[in-house]
Every structure is written in C-alpha cells, then in structure tokens.
Amino acid sequence: MTGLSALAASESIRVRRWDALVLGGALPGRIAAVQLASRGAHVLLVEEKAAAEAFPGLRDPFLVHGADPGGVLGACLEALGIPLLERRSVATYPVAYQVALPDARVEVAAPPRTAEELVAWGFAVPEEAGAVVRAIGEAGAAERDAMLEAPVVRSAQRLPRAARPTASSAAARPAPLGTRRARRARGLPVAVTSAAPALATLLAAQLRALSNLGESAPPPEASARLLGAALEGATVFPGGAGALSLLLRRRLEALHGELRSVSGTLRLVSAANQPGILVEESGEVWVGRALVLNAPRQALAAVAGDPVPEVLRGPPVTRIRLAVRYVARRGVLPEGMAPRVICVRDPDAGMDGTNLVTLRVFPRPEGGDQVDLVASAVVGADERDLDARRAEIGAAVAQLMPFSADGLVLQRHPEPRWDSGAPLSDPPPGEGWPAAVELRVSTRPPVYVLERAGMAALGFEGDVLLGWRAGDAIAADLS
C-alpha cells in the first residue's frame, strides 16, 4: 500500500501544525472546518488560489434551500453558532425555479401554486395535480426528518462509550432514526412512480438538475427529498453570489480558524506521523492531527506527484459539471423569468449532456444595469471538446433569452486543478444515502475524506449534512 511520504528528520523544512487541516474550499469542508473550530480545534482551511479568486457564483449550488428553523440548512447554521441576527437576515424566495421546456415554462413553488402550474400547462388534471404535489411534499418532509435524525457518517475509530457525544451536549447528534415524527412513509409515492410520461419527464429533469450524482439516478428516498425540497422555495442570502461561503468564512475566522490559498502543486506528506502537505511556493509543510480531504481525490492525485498515495484512490469520475459565466444587461432577461431555470431542449432526448442546462441569475450587490449569469450542464468526464459543449450551453441560454443578441458576454476564468466541485462520481453499489458514509481512509497517519459521492444523491443538502456530521465525528475522534 502506498502511504504518505514521510519527511526525513534531516530535511530542514519549517513545519507548521494545526489540529485539523482541511484541503479544499467546497461547501462540505467549509462546514466541517467551522464545526471543528466550534468544538475547540485549531483549524486551517486550504483553498486553491484559482478557485478562491474565481467568480463565487461558479461554486454556488443551483438551489439553496431549507434555512428556516425546521430545515436541514437552518439546523446546521444554528449548530455552527451562526449569530441569530445573520440567520434572520436570510429570506425565502417563493419560486424555487422554473422548468423550461419547448412548449411550457413551469414554476415550482409552494404546493398550491405548483399544482396550478401543472394544470395550466396540461401536465395533469386538477385532482391529479393536487394529489401528486401533496404526495411529493409529504414524502420530502419525511425524508427531511430522516436526514436530520441519521448519523450520516461513520469513522473507523471506535470511541469509548464515555467519550461519545451525549444527548445533553450542545453538539449532540439528533435522536436515532425513527424517534421524531417517524411514522411517515419513506421513498417516492405511487402518484409519482405512476405519473404520465409528460409529467415523469418534468420530474426527471428536476432530479438531474438537483442531484450531484454522475451517471446513476437518485434512489427513491433521495428523489423524494429533492422533489419535496423544491416545494419549500429557495433560500436567499444577503450579499449575492457566494454569500453562504462568505458567511461560513466569517464564522470560521471568528472562531480563530485560518483560511489560506495556495497555487502550484501539492505533495501529501507526513511529519512525525501527522499528515499534511508540502507547499512548494512557501517551502513549508503544513500538518494537522487530522487531514481532511475536501477535494476530488483523483484531482488531488494529479498534482500530488509519484507515487500516488493510496488515500487518493477514490471512486471513478464519470461526469463533470461544466459551468459557464456570462455578464448581461438586465434588459435582456425575459419578463417573468425566475432567478433559477432548468432548461430542457428536447424532452425526448434524455436528461443528459447539454440537453439539460441550468441557469442562475446573480444580481450585483451594488446594483446597476448588469447581472451575472452562470449556466451549467453535466457532461462526460472524458469529453474531448469542452469548447463545443460550452457553445451548446450558450445556445441554450440564448434560447431562453431570445432578445439577448449581443447582450451576453462570455467570461473566462482559470480552471482550478484540484479544488473543484466539477467532477461527479457515483457511490459503489449498495452504498450512498440512506447508508452512512465512511470518513476515515487512513489511521496512521489519520486521514479523512469528505466523499461527496456518498451523499451526492441528496444534492445541496447532502453536502450540508456531510460537512456537518463529519465535523462532529472528526472532533470526537480528536478529543
């Protein structure tokens, strides 16, 4: 087995130490870093400079939701100690998104409004529409309860019983699955699984847009949550693009955690059996009592040099989420277009590649006549001509905005080499939600991985839960 290369005692390299070193700035690691810091750990979060300096909307989830007190995000922000004043400043936009098809533009919002939309666009008769939407809402709520009660992650290290979190501790995990509001049915209701073809296509488009899986479809439990969560509307943070990441950064710094960005290559090493990285640009080694990998392991392997450490061997990347940014005048946005749109160009062609494009609109905090647009599609990881796929994404955006003409200006950004949320993987058969995700990939030295594939079926909330529960579990191991 190939482990981390150990620094020789004779190497005259400055070694700097933390309790936990989190490698990568994606959402799960940011949340885990804050949770670790809130539990008293000295934390360093390391980002790649190209990712840290890019337009933050490129890393924002398509749909952020659930910041109310009963939601997954709301419960997480409270557990992280985000000040009440900041949590109260978060608003809910009633329309989660629009699904744009060649002959329909369906708004997905609160259940009564969504049912009206299904009837208005001919996807269902009134009685059927009401039954389908009610069933989705109930199934989504049941899955949300299960998510809040589940451990989500597990660590290979077994703690003595007395050292495990207790129900009285401030950071205790929720009660075991099934003890709260628990007799709701799990999975997709019959009203969804037996939906007519046109309605089934509409639902399939939403599942592809909302999950972070590569090739596989979300299991019934995750599908119920993805569809049900959209009926709760969208969460809007003050400050525009990247506001959630900035909120977490402020909280990390308030807890005396550190955040640094690096460029160039990285080498994973260990010093005195503590894992970390050799930062070539500084000539220093940064280590922690625990190393938390919060970036795609295959991407890290590409910059880590030879031999590749065994801990960087993860599930294969099957798809990538290709994101493109434009700057546009407000005037080119069609009247009534939602801030988030799922665009299906050909309903009969399958929900893959650039046939399905998601679009987000980011107004600028300073106002003015310009807005930022981020459009994305899930394409093959072995795609050779990404510029052609970008052009197809641009064509889909132009289709949504027929009066844009020359009003869309493409923006180029440096591509991160390892700190990217673009690669998408699938969990091995039998793994993934609702099963727990294994965190620890090495005991000596202690290395953890935030494997997004395990929670990818739950999309944005999967990332939130993964970081939150991982922070708890790693903090317990460190203590």
Disulfide bonds with the S-S distance in Angstrom:
none
